[in-house]
Amino acid sequence: MTDKEYAVRPNKTQLKREIRALNDLGRELIKMPDSALAKVPLSESMVGALREGKRLSKGALQRQLRLIASLMRNEDVEAIRMELERHKQPSRQQTQELHQLEGWRDQLIQGDDKLLTELIDEYPEIDRQYMRQLVRNAQHEAGKNKPPKSSRLLFQYLSKIKRDASPATTDDGEIEFNSVKAQQT
């Protein structure tokens, strides 16, 4: 062999995998709502191509996805993927609130009247009669191994009350119910 250097050709299969990955990423971006898409770091041409892709179907969509994949080569793909993952994952605060609501519901169904009193004191807009009725019905359903319709309704009602009202907090910014504490942000 001489001192000539041979050009290393990229692996064709690897190139196809990369193009397919960009195509799939483009498909996921098209499915995102506009409000979430606004948070993704994209160029104007890419945003326009994605908006166009949202209104297309079948063959036209496939052609648009190929265009999006080619435009994607000029974008920061890692930043786009990170924002897409962030959009897919529920926030920790939402998860914490859901766990708190589930805990309240379970405690109420188990007969924790102290928690019920604390909730009524903290959220004065609670309909006491309706809340007690939901708790009674949920206990009755649990005792008879029926589907938890009232339990779901109780959870939805607690969620609505918590969402509609901002509770009073202690001096250090914590909301305290029975043994359940949640850091308010």
Backbone as numpy.savetxt, mean C-alpha at the origin, in Angstrom:
# Nx Ny Nz CAx CAy CAz Cx Cy Cz
48.58 -16.66 -32.08 47.75 -15.48 -32.08 48.62 -14.23 -32.08
48.10 -13.26 -32.72 48.82 -11.99 -32.78 48.35 -11.08 -31.67
48.84 -9.87 -31.68 48.48 -8.90 -30.66 47.11 -8.27 -30.89
46.39 -8.77 -31.89 45.08 -8.20 -32.17 44.11 -8.57 -31.05
43.32 -7.61 -30.67 42.30 -7.88 -29.65 40.98 -8.11 -30.34
40.33 -9.12 -29.93 39.04 -9.42 -30.52 37.94 -8.73 -29.72
36.99 -8.21 -30.44 35.85 -7.54 -29.77 34.97 -8.61 -29.15
34.60 -8.39 -27.90 33.74 -9.33 -27.21 32.30 -8.91 -27.46
31.59 -9.79 -28.13 30.21 -9.51 -28.46 29.34 -9.82 -27.24
28.38 -8.94 -26.94 27.50 -9.22 -25.80 26.67 -10.48 -26.06
26.38 -11.16 -25.00 25.59 -12.37 -25.08 24.17 -12.01 -25.52
23.71 -12.62 -26.60 22.40 -12.28 -27.16 21.27 -12.62 -26.19
21.37 -13.73 -25.50 20.34 -14.13 -24.55 20.26 -13.15 -23.40
21.42 -12.69 -22.94 21.44 -11.71 -21.85 20.79 -10.39 -22.29
21.07 -9.97 -23.52 20.45 -8.76 -24.05 18.93 -8.90 -24.09
18.47 -10.06 -24.52 17.02 -10.30 -24.58 16.41 -10.27 -23.19
17.10 -10.84 -22.20 16.60 -10.81 -20.82 16.49 -9.36 -20.32
17.50 -8.57 -20.61 17.48 -7.17 -20.17 16.35 -6.40 -20.83
16.14 -6.63 -22.12 15.05 -5.95 -22.83 13.70 -6.39 -22.26
13.56 -7.69 -21.97 12.30 -8.19 -21.37 12.07 -7.58 -20.00
13.15 -7.43 -19.22 13.01 -6.82 -17.89 12.56 -5.36 -18.01
13.14 -4.65 -18.97 12.72 -3.26 -19.18 11.28 -3.19 -19.68
10.90 -4.15 -20.51 9.54 -4.23 -21.01 8.56 -4.46 -19.86
8.92 -5.38 -18.96 8.06 -5.67 -17.79 7.97 -4.46 -16.87
9.09 -3.77 -16.70 9.09 -2.56 -15.88 8.18 -1.49 -16.48
8.24 -1.36 -17.81 7.35 -0.43 -18.50 5.89 -0.80 -18.31
5.58 -2.09 -18.36 4.21 -2.56 -18.15 3.72 -2.21 -16.74
4.58 -2.38 -15.75 4.21 -2.04 -14.38 4.00 -0.53 -14.21
4.84 0.25 -14.89 4.70 1.71 -14.81 3.39 2.16 -15.46
2.99 1.50 -16.53 1.73 1.84 -17.18 0.54 1.57 -16.25
0.65 0.52 -15.45 -0.45 0.15 -14.54 -0.55 1.07 -13.33
0.51 1.84 -13.05 0.50 2.71 -11.88 -0.46 3.88 -12.07
-1.12 4.32 -10.99 -1.96 5.52 -11.11 -1.09 6.75 -11.34
-1.69 7.76 -11.95 -0.94 8.98 -12.29 -0.34 9.65 -11.07
-1.04 9.61 -9.93 -0.53 10.24 -8.72 0.77 9.58 -8.25
0.85 8.26 -8.35 2.06 7.55 -7.95 3.15 7.70 -9.02
2.74 7.78 -10.27 3.69 7.91 -11.38 4.42 9.25 -11.30
3.75 10.27 -10.74 4.36 11.59 -10.63 5.57 11.57 -9.68
5.61 10.61 -8.77 6.72 10.52 -7.81 7.94 9.81 -8.38
7.77 9.14 -9.53 8.86 8.38 -10.13 9.73 9.33 -10.95
11.06 9.26 -10.79 11.94 10.15 -11.54 12.03 9.75 -13.02
11.23 10.40 -13.86 11.18 10.07 -15.28 11.33 11.33 -16.13
11.85 11.15 -17.34 11.95 12.27 -18.28 10.57 12.55 -18.87
10.44 13.72 -19.48 9.16 14.12 -20.07 8.75 13.17 -21.19
9.72 12.73 -22.01 9.39 11.83 -23.11 8.87 10.49 -22.58
9.46 10.02 -21.47 9.02 8.76 -20.87 7.61 8.90 -20.29
7.35 10.01 -19.63 6.01 10.24 -19.06 4.97 10.27 -20.18
5.30 10.94 -21.28 4.38 11.00 -22.42 4.14 9.61 -23.01
5.20 8.80 -23.12 5.06 7.45 -23.65 4.21 6.58 -22.73
4.37 6.75 -21.42 3.57 5.97 -20.47 2.10 6.37 -20.54
1.84 7.67 -20.64 0.45 8.13 -20.75 -0.20 7.58 -22.02
0.56 7.58 -23.09 0.07 7.03 -24.36 -0.21 5.53 -24.20
0.68 4.84 -23.50 0.52 3.40 -23.29 -0.71 3.05 -22.47
-1.13 3.96 -21.58 -2.32 3.70 -20.75 -3.59 3.61 -21.58
-3.62 4.30 -22.71 -4.85 4.29 -23.49 -4.85 3.25 -24.61
-3.73 2.55 -24.81 -3.61 1.57 -25.88 -3.91 0.16 -25.39
-4.17 -0.73 -26.35 -4.39 -2.13 -25.99 -3.81 -3.04 -27.07
-3.61 -4.28 -26.73 -3.15 -5.36 -27.61 -1.88 -5.01 -28.38
-1.93 -5.07 -29.71 -0.75 -4.88 -30.54 -0.13 -3.51 -30.39
-0.99 -2.50 -30.33 -0.48 -1.13 -30.17 0.24 -0.99 -28.83
-0.28 -1.65 -27.80 0.37 -1.61 -26.48 1.73 -2.29 -26.54
1.83 -3.40 -27.26 3.11 -4.10 -27.38 4.15 -3.21 -28.06
3.75 -2.51 -29.13 4.67 -1.59 -29.79 5.08 -0.46 -28.85
4.11 0.05 -28.10 4.39 1.12 -27.14 5.34 0.63 -26.05
5.17 -0.60 -25.61 6.06 -1.16 -24.58 7.49 -1.28 -25.10
7.63 -1.63 -26.38 8.97 -1.68 -26.96 9.59 -0.28 -27.00
8.79 0.71 -27.33 9.27 2.09 -27.32 9.67 2.50 -25.90
8.83 2.15 -24.93 9.13 2.48 -23.53 10.42 1.80 -23.09
10.60 0.54 -23.48 11.83 -0.18 -23.12 13.06 0.50 -23.73
12.93 0.99 -24.96 14.08 1.68 -25.58 14.33 3.03 -24.89
13.27 3.73 -24.50 13.44 4.99 -23.77 14.01 4.74 -22.37
13.70 3.59 -21.81 14.12 3.24 -20.46 15.64 3.16 -20.35
16.31 2.90 -21.47 17.77 2.80 -21.45 18.42 4.13 -21.06
17.70 5.24 -21.27 18.22 6.56 -20.93 17.79 7.02 -19.55
17.05 6.18 -18.84 16.53 6.53 -17.52 17.36 5.86 -16.43
17.18 6.33 -15.20 17.81 5.71 -14.03 16.91 4.56 -13.57
17.18 3.38 -14.09 16.31 2.22 -13.88 16.24 1.83 -12.41
17.36 1.91 -11.70 17.36 1.53 -10.29 16.48 2.45 -9.46
16.53 3.74 -9.73 15.67 4.69 -9.00 14.20 4.43 -9.31
13.92 4.08 -10.55 12.54 3.77 -10.94 12.06 2.52 -10.22
12.91 1.50 -10.18 12.54 0.25 -9.49 12.31 0.48 -8.00
13.17 1.30 -7.39 13.02 1.59 -5.96 11.70 2.29 -5.69
11.35 3.25 -6.51 10.09 3.98 -6.32 8.90 3.07 -6.58
9.02 2.17 -7.54 7.96 1.21 -7.83 7.75 0.27 -6.64
8.85 -0.20 -6.04 8.75 -1.07 -4.86 8.15 -0.30 -3.68
8.54 0.94 -3.52 8.00 1.77 -2.44 6.49 1.94 -2.62
6.06 2.06 -3.86 4.63 2.20 -4.15 3.88 0.91 -3.83
4.52 -0.23 -4.09 3.87 -1.51 -3.86 3.74 -1.84 -2.38
4.72 -1.45 -1.60 4.73 -1.78 -0.17 3.88 -0.80 0.62
2.99 -1.31 1.47 2.26 -0.38 2.33 3.23 0.23 3.34
2.93 1.43 3.74 3.85 2.09 4.66 3.79 1.42 6.03
4.85 1.58 6.76 4.91 0.98 8.10 3.85 1.57 9.00
3.59 2.86 8.84 2.59 3.52 9.67 1.21 2.93 9.41
0.88 2.69 8.14 -0.41 2.08 7.82 -0.52 0.69 8.43
0.55 -0.08 8.33 0.55 -1.42 8.90 0.39 -1.37 10.41
1.08 -0.43 11.05 0.98 -0.28 12.50 -0.45 0.10 12.89
-1.07 1.00 12.13 -2.45 1.39 12.44 -3.41 0.23 12.27
-3.21 -0.58 11.22 -4.07 -1.75 11.03 -3.94 -2.73 12.18
-2.70 -2.96 12.62 -2.49 -3.86 13.76 -3.14 -3.31 15.03
-3.05 -2.00 15.21 -3.68 -1.38 16.38 -5.20 -1.56 16.33
-5.79 -1.32 15.16 -7.24 -1.48 15.02 -7.66 -2.93 15.23
-6.88 -3.87 14.71 -7.18 -5.28 14.91 -7.11 -5.64 16.39
-6.11 -5.09 17.08 -5.99 -5.35 18.52 -7.18 -4.80 19.28
-7.59 -3.58 18.95 -8.77 -2.99 19.61 -10.00 -3.85 19.36
-10.19 -4.25 18.11 -11.36 -5.07 17.78 -11.35 -6.38 18.57
-10.22 -7.05 18.60 -10.12 -8.33 19.31 -10.36 -8.15 20.81
-9.80 -7.07 21.39 -10.01 -6.82 22.81 -11.47 -6.52 23.11
-12.10 -5.76 22.23 -13.53 -5.44 22.45 -14.38 -6.70 22.36
-14.08 -7.56 21.42 -14.85 -8.80 21.27 -14.64 -9.71 22.47
-13.45 -9.66 23.05 -13.18 -10.47 24.23 -13.82 -9.89 25.49
-14.43 -8.71 25.36 -15.17 -8.14 26.48 -14.43 -7.10 27.29
-13.48 -6.41 26.70 -12.70 -5.39 27.42 -13.51 -4.09 27.47
-14.31 -3.93 28.54 -15.14 -2.73 28.68 -14.30 -1.50 28.99
-13.14 -1.70 29.62 -12.27 -0.57 29.93 -11.79 0.09 28.63
-11.41 -0.71 27.65 -10.98 -0.18 26.36 -12.13 0.55 25.68
-13.31 -0.01 25.75 -14.48 0.64 25.14 -14.70 2.02 25.76
-14.59 2.11 27.08 -14.75 3.39 27.77 -13.66 4.37 27.33
-12.41 3.88 27.25 -11.31 4.74 26.81 -11.53 5.24 25.39
-12.00 4.37 24.51 -12.25 4.77 23.13 -13.36 5.82 23.06
-14.40 5.62 23.84 -15.52 6.58 23.85 -15.05 7.92 24.41
-14.19 7.88 25.44 -13.66 9.13 25.98 -12.75 9.84 24.98
-11.93 9.06 24.28 -10.96 9.64 23.34 -11.63 10.13 22.06
-12.62 9.39 21.59 -13.34 9.74 20.37 -14.81 9.96 20.71
-15.20 11.16 21.11 -16.56 11.40 21.55 -17.62 11.22 20.45
-17.20 11.20 19.20 -18.17 11.03 18.12 -18.61 9.58 17.92
-18.07 8.67 18.70 -18.46 7.25 18.61 -19.92 7.11 19.03
-20.67 6.36 18.23 -22.04 6.02 18.57 -21.98 4.83 19.53
-22.17 5.10 20.81 -22.01 4.06 21.84 -22.91 2.87 21.61
-24.15 3.16 21.30 -25.13 2.09 21.13 -24.74 1.20 19.95
-24.35 1.82 18.84 -23.97 1.05 17.66 -22.71 0.23 17.93
-21.74 0.83 18.64 -20.50 0.13 18.96 -20.77 -1.08 19.85
-21.59 -0.90 20.87 -21.91 -2.02 21.76 -22.69 -3.11 21.01
-23.55 -2.69 20.08 -24.31 -3.66 19.29 -23.36 -4.48 18.41
-22.40 -3.82 17.78 -21.43 -4.53 16.95 -20.61 -5.53 17.79
-20.20 -5.09 18.98 -19.43 -5.97 19.85 -20.27 -7.17 20.26
-21.52 -6.93 20.67 -22.42 -8.03 21.07 -22.63 -9.01 19.92
-22.91 -8.48 18.73 -23.15 -9.35 17.57 -21.89 -10.14 17.20
-20.72 -9.50 17.29 -19.46 -10.20 16.99 -19.20 -11.32 18.00
-19.51 -11.06 19.28 -19.35 -12.10 20.30 -20.31 -13.26 20.04
-21.53 -12.92 19.66 -22.54 -13.94 19.37 -22.10 -14.79 18.16
-21.61 -14.13 17.11 -21.15 -14.85 15.92 -19.96 -15.74 16.24
-19.04 -15.26 17.07 -17.87 -16.05 17.43 -18.28 -17.27 18.24
-19.27 -17.10 19.11 -19.75 -18.21 19.93 -20.44 -19.30 19.12
-21.07 -18.92 18.02 -21.80 -19.88 17.20 -21.02 -20.29 15.94
-19.75 -19.92 15.87 -18.90 -20.23 14.72 -19.51 -19.79 13.40
-20.11 -18.61 13.41 -20.67 -18.04 12.19 -19.61 -17.17 11.51
-19.82 -16.81 10.25 -18.88 -15.90 9.60 -18.81 -14.57 10.36
-17.62 -13.97 10.44 -17.42 -12.78 11.28 -17.89 -11.47 10.63
-19.14 -11.40 10.26 -19.66 -10.19 9.62 -19.58 -8.99 10.55
-20.06 -9.13 11.76 -20.06 -8.01 12.71 -18.64 -7.64 13.13
-17.76 -8.62 13.16 -16.36 -8.34 13.48 -15.75 -7.45 12.40
-16.06 -7.74 11.15 -15.59 -6.89 10.04 -16.19 -5.50 10.13
-17.49 -5.44 10.42 -18.15 -4.15 10.56 -17.56 -3.33 11.70
-17.23 -4.00 12.80 -16.61 -3.33 13.94 -15.25 -2.76 13.54
-14.46 -3.55 12.81 -13.16 -3.09 12.35 -13.32 -1.87 11.43
-14.26 -1.94 10.50 -14.50 -0.82 9.59 -14.95 0.42 10.34
-15.79 0.23 11.35 -16.28 1.36 12.13 -15.13 2.00 12.92
-14.30 1.17 13.55 -13.13 1.69 14.27 -12.19 2.43 13.32
-12.00 1.87 12.14 -11.14 2.50 11.15 -11.69 3.86 10.73
-12.98 3.92 10.51 -13.62 5.18 10.10 -13.49 6.23 11.21
-13.74 5.83 12.44 -13.64 6.75 13.57 -12.21 7.28 13.69
-11.23 6.38 13.61 -9.83 6.79 13.75 -9.41 7.70 12.59
-9.88 7.41 11.39 -9.52 8.21 10.22 -10.17 9.59 10.26
-11.43 9.66 10.73 -12.16 10.93 10.72 -11.78 11.86 11.85
-11.24 11.33 12.93 -10.94 12.17 14.09 -9.46 12.11 14.40
-8.94 13.19 14.91 -7.57 13.18 15.39 -7.65 13.21 16.91
-7.22 12.14 17.56 -7.36 12.03 19.01 -6.45 12.99 19.75
-6.83 13.26 20.99 -5.98 14.06 21.86 -4.76 13.24 22.23
-3.63 13.92 22.36 -2.40 13.20 22.69 -1.88 13.65 24.03
-0.97 12.85 24.57 -0.31 13.22 25.81 0.80 14.21 25.48
1.51 14.71 26.49 2.54 15.71 26.29 3.70 15.21 25.42
4.00 13.91 25.49 5.12 13.39 24.71 4.71 12.87 23.34
3.47 13.16 22.89 3.04 12.81 21.55 2.55 11.39 21.40
2.23 10.72 22.50 1.75 9.35 22.41 0.25 9.29 22.68
-0.38 8.37 22.01 -1.79 8.08 22.24 -1.80 6.80 23.07
-2.53 6.80 24.14 -2.50 5.63 25.00 -3.90 5.07 25.19
-4.04 3.79 24.89 -5.28 3.05 25.09 -4.91 1.75 25.78
-5.43 1.56 26.96 -5.19 0.32 27.69 -3.70 0.04 27.67
-3.26 -1.07 27.13 -1.83 -1.35 27.06 -1.31 -1.15 25.64
-2.14 -0.56 24.78 -1.74 -0.35 23.40 -1.28 1.09 23.23
-0.03 1.28 22.80 0.50 2.62 22.56 0.87 2.75 21.11
0.64 3.91 20.56 1.05 4.17 19.19 1.74 5.52 19.13
2.90 5.57 18.56 3.63 6.82 18.42 3.00 7.62 17.31
2.58 8.83 17.61 1.95 9.67 16.60 3.03 10.43 15.86
2.93 10.45 14.52 3.93 11.14 13.72 3.36 12.42 13.16
